[in-house]
Amino acid sequence: MEVSSSTGSANIQVDVMKKAQETQAQQVLKVLESAQEQSKEVTAQKTGVGGNLNITG
């Protein structure tokens, strides 16, 4: 039984799409993590808790 070239190329396309989706998912996670870190920094600055304390005296 021979595998037709169209079936083979369809399988390749599915693999490429899966890899693209995985890459996109990883990028979205990185963006969300970055946004979460920025949110923590802003909260720390507003509350005065964190590494950036502005103490003048």
C-alpha positions as CSV (number, residue, x, y, z in Angstrom):
1,M,0.0,0.0,0.0
2,E,1.5,3.3,-1.1
3,V,1.1,6.6,0.7
4,S,0.0,9.3,-1.7
5,S,2.0,12.5,-1.8
6,S,-1.0,14.5,-0.9
7,T,-1.5,12.5,2.3
8,G,2.1,12.9,3.2
9,S,2.1,16.6,2.7
10,A,-1.1,16.9,4.7
11,N,0.6,15.2,7.6
12,I,3.5,17.6,7.3
13,Q,1.1,20.6,7.3
14,V,-0.6,19.3,10.4
15,D,2.8,18.9,12.2
16,V,3.8,22.4,11.2
17,M,0.5,23.8,12.4
18,K,0.9,22.0,15.8
19,K,4.4,23.3,16.2
20,A,3.2,26.8,15.4
21,Q,0.4,26.6,17.9
22,E,2.9,25.3,20.6
23,T,5.2,28.2,19.8
24,Q,2.3,30.7,20.0
25,A,1.2,29.2,23.3
26,Q,4.7,29.6,24.7
27,Q,4.8,33.3,23.6
28,V,1.5,34.0,25.2
29,L,2.7,32.5,28.4
30,K,5.8,34.7,28.3
31,V,3.7,37.8,27.7
32,L,1.4,36.9,30.6
33,E,4.3,36.3,32.9
34,S,5.8,39.6,31.9
35,A,2.5,41.4,32.6
36,Q,2.2,39.8,35.9
37,E,5.8,40.9,36.9
38,Q,5.0,44.4,35.8
39,S,1.8,44.4,37.8
40,K,3.7,43.3,40.9
41,E,6.2,46.1,40.4
42,V,3.5,48.7,40.1
43,T,1.8,47.4,43.2
44,A,5.0,47.4,45.1
45,Q,5.7,51.0,44.1
46,K,2.1,52.1,45.0
47,T,2.2,50.5,48.4
48,G,5.9,51.3,49.1
49,V,6.8,47.7,49.5
50,G,9.5,46.3,47.3
51,G,12.9,47.0,46.0
52,N,12.3,50.6,45.0
53,L,11.8,52.6,48.2
54,N,12.0,56.3,47.9
55,I,13.1,57.5,51.3
56,T,14.1,61.1,51.7
57,G,15.0,62.7,54.9
